[in-house]
Amino acid sequence: MKVLERLEKAPYWALLSLAMNCLLLMAVSLTWEGDRTPKDSTPTTSVLPQAKASMASEAAESTDGLVTAVGDREYFNYQQWVELVRQEARAHADAPRLTVLLGDSISLWFPQELLPGRRTWLNQGISGEKSDMLLRRLDALDGTQPDTIFVMVGINDLIAQVPEQAVAQNLEQTVQYLKQQHPDAHIIVQSILPHGSERATWEGRDRLLQLPNDRIQAVNTAIAQMTEAEGVDYLNLYPLFADGEGALRPDLTTDGLHLNDRGYLVWRTAIALQLNEDGDR
């Protein structure tokens, strides 16, 4: 009876998240069982290069001398990346069933071939992006007509010791802007993923270890509450990527922060289930 009473008192978003997580765990368990990394082995998938992950065509027109050939993207500075994603957004102004990825390098490196089909995907991820930086460049999408917008940002803020409240507020303003500019779009805010803790080999490992994963979970709770208040969807990916201690599963990452192909396959399954649940608009 106590369990039932607790469920009755639980907020709607928490029950919805619990149900969604159960479905996702069932869906990806087949992948894990069929292709599990042995305990004594190390994932061999290397980090995907930024150029491969971008959703752009092989080359884009130059603006004020900006070189946008795919092979040169690895050497872009931040302002060049911002200009590039703006160019790509303009090129997709009339794209059918436009689905946008907004975020940092974790979104940027999503392999195009793993994204669900029957959609036009526009990857607007930028490596190193923080929530306030993303907020300032949302107008790049003003000329587009997105069907669906996926947002994931915040891990770089937390690594840089940005207060949790500031991250949540920036995401709230991001959602409010997207709702105003794209009232017909389906907006889905995704949770921040865990990191690999002591197993991490990322170049910024020392800074990463100063960020407890329970702090990430606290921010995710605030994000979930915000999405409920704003009337948009929340996709809780954290349980799918966390091990028993709440750290990023070693078989899903390249360095304890970024994902390998198997990690992106798990994420792809979650996105596909979300789209299917919403009727694959």
Disulfide bonds with the S-S distance in Angstrom:
none
